[in-house]
Amino acid sequence: AAASSTAAAADSSASSVKQPPVAANQCATCRKKVGLLGFRCRCEGTFCSVHRYSEKHDCGFDYKTAGQEQIAKHNPVVVADKITR
């Protein structure tokens, strides 16, 4: 029981060390001022030209699932009526 309370205390202290929120005109990764040229990502972050790609800023958005849902939505299943003789 003592080990679990120590682990819980370590988790709560680690979460309190997070950096302050990023301003709307700053890159969420490097905090560079981007002004009007900031790139908006689907993960709701604004990024500079270096970090605009999802693999450069550890994007949390699931592109695969979003793509599958979009394809399923735009392509309904077509089932033909049975032929009767």
C-alpha positions in Angstrom: 0.0 0.0 0.0 2.9 2.3 0.8 4.4 1.7 -2.7 1.2 2.7 -4.5 0.8 5.9 -2.5 4.5 6.8 -3.3 3.8 6.1 -7.0 0.7 8.3 -6.9 2.6 11.1 -5.3 5.3 10.9 -8.0 2.7 11.0 -10.8 1.0 14.1 -9.3 4.3 15.9 -8.9 5.4 15.0 -12.5 2.1 16.5 -13.8 2.6 19.7 -11.9 6.0 20.4 -13.6 4.3 20.9 -17.1 5.2 24.0 -19.0 2.8 26.9 -19.1 0.3 27.1 -21.9 1.5 28.3 -25.3 0.2 31.6 -26.8 -1.8 31.5 -30.0 1.1 33.0 -32.0 3.8 30.6 -30.8 4.9 27.1 -32.0 3.6 24.5 -29.5 6.9 22.6 -29.8 9.7 25.2 -29.8 7.7 28.2 -28.7 9.0 30.3 -31.7 6.8 33.2 -32.6 5.0 32.4 -35.8 2.7 35.4 -36.3 0.3 35.0 -39.1 2.3 32.2 -40.7 1.5 29.6 -38.1 0.3 26.2 -39.3 -2.8 24.8 -37.5 -2.8 21.0 -37.0 -5.8 18.7 -36.4 -4.5 18.2 -32.9 -5.5 21.8 -32.2 -1.9 23.1 -32.0 -0.2 25.9 -33.9 3.3 25.1 -35.2 6.2 26.8 -37.1 7.3 25.7 -40.5 9.8 23.1 -39.0 7.2 21.4 -36.7 4.1 21.6 -38.9 4.2 17.9 -39.9 2.7 15.4 -37.6 5.8 13.3 -37.2 7.8 16.4 -36.2 5.6 17.4 -33.2 4.4 14.1 -31.8 0.8 14.7 -33.0 -1.9 13.0 -30.9 -4.5 13.0 -33.7 -5.3 9.6 -35.1 -5.2 10.1 -38.9 -5.8 6.4 -39.7 -9.1 6.2 -37.8 -10.3 9.6 -39.2 -9.5 8.4 -42.7 -11.4 5.1 -42.3 -14.4 6.9 -40.9 -14.4 9.4 -43.8 -14.2 6.6 -46.4 -17.0 4.6 -44.7 -19.1 7.8 -44.6 -18.6 8.6 -48.3 -19.0 5.0 -49.6 -22.2 3.4 -48.3 -22.5 -0.4 -48.6 -24.5 -1.3 -51.7 -26.4 -4.6 -51.5 -28.3 -5.8 -54.6 -31.8 -7.3 -54.3 -31.9 -11.1 -54.7 -32.9 -12.3 -58.2 -36.1 -14.3 -58.1 -37.0 -16.9 -60.7 
